[in-house]
């Protein structure tokens, strides 16, 4: 007779499932919920598709909001560079435009507005995209406003 999954019967199963879906390291989950890493690995196939879909939607929403915040940051850099130019501070202007360009380049490549090396990547179909979103949102946990703005922006981008 097969043994029942210890995490499926765990009183904090929902929280464990969320941690797995969000990409938290098994060691961290193991320590937090007092379960083995092996049990987490076995349980991963039991995680509800609904939870995965909800986490994906949350990640998309959060990423859209972060992109909006990045866009606002770019606009602020551009305004500051224009002010530096008006004030004749060429060194500061050049630094600000370089910073704005460094920020804009990967975003434009992702959006397809700037040619890269000829390789086309559809990030929305990539499993790595969800992992990247989870990492971004985890790191932006202390900045809820940025998370909201990026999610909104990504929702707009992914909806087109």
N, C-alpha and C positions, 0 to 999 in steps of 0.2 A: 504494500500500500504506500502510495506516494505521500511524502510529508507536505503539510500545508505551508505556504510561504509565510515566513515569520513577519514580513513587513505588511503583507496583505491583511494580517490580523492585528497589526500594531495599532495602539490607540491614537497615534499621531500619523497615520498613514497619509492623510491628505497633505500634511506639511512635508513629509518625506518625498511624496510624489512631486510636489512643487519644487523642492530642492533639486531633485534629479532632472526635471524638465528645464530648470533654469541654468543647468550646467555646473552646479556646485560640485566641488570635488568630493569623491566618495569618502575620503578620509574625514573631511569636515562633517559630512552627513552622519557618518558612523559615530563620531565623537559626540555630536550634538544630540543624537537620538538613541545612543547606546545600542547600536546594531552593528553587525559585522559588514565590512566592505564587500565580502563575498555575497552576503544576503542582498545587498543593494544591487550588485551586478546581476544576480538571478532575478530580482524583482523588477528590474528595468522593463522587461517585456510585459509586465502586468499593468504598467502605467496607462491610465485611461487615455484614449484618443481625444476625448473631450478636454482633458487637462492640457494635452499637447496643443490642441487647437486654441484654447483660451490663452495659453502662454505665448503662442505665436502671435495672436492678435494683440496681446499686450505689448509684446516686443516691437511689433510693427508700429503700433500707436506711439510708443515711447521713442522709437527711432525717428519718426516724422517730427516729433517735437524737438528733438535734439538738432536735427538739420535746420529747422527754423531758427534756433538759437545760434547755430554756426553762421547762418546767413546774416543775422543781426550783427554778429561779431565782425563779419567781413565788411558790412556797411559802416560800422563804427571805425574800423581801420581805414577804410577809404575816405571817410570824412576827415579823420585826423591827418591823413596824408595830404589831402587838399588844403587843410589849414596850414600845415607845415610848408607847403609850396607857396601859399599866399604870403607867409611870413618870411620866405626866402631861406628857410632851413632845409637845404637840399639833402644833407646827411640824414636828418630825421625822416624826411619825405621818402627817400630811397629805402630806408629801413622798413618803414610802414608799408610801402607798396610791395616790397619783397615778402614781408610777413603775410600780407593779404593774398599775394600770389601763391605762396606756399600752402595757405589754407584752402584756396579755391581750386587748385589743380586737381587733387584727388577727387573732390566733389564733382568737378566738371567731367572728369574721366568716367566716374561711376554713372553720371547722368547721360553720358554719351555725347556731350557737347564739345569735348576736346579729344582729338585723336590720340590714341596711345601707341602701342607697338603693332597695331593691326589685329590684335587678339580681341575678340568680342566675348564678354563674360556676362551671362545672365545671372546676376547675384540673387534674384528672387527665387530661383530654383535650386540654389546651392544650400546644402545643409550647414556649411560653414557660416553662411549669412545669419542663420538663427543663433549660432554660437557667438558670433561677433556681436549681435544685438544684445544677447544676454550679458556678455562681458561689459559692453558699453553701459547698459542700464545698471548693472551691479556697481560699476565704478562711479556712476552718477547718482547713486543712492542719496548722498548728502545734498544734491542739487535738484530738488523736485521740479522747480520751474524749468530748468533746462531739459529734464526728461520729458516733461509735458510738451514743450515746444518741438523737440526732435520727433516725438511720436506723431504730432500733427503734420509736420512737414513730410515725414516718410509716408504717412497715409496718403497724402496728396500725390507724392511721387509714385508710389506703388499703384495708385488707382488709375494712372494714365496708361 
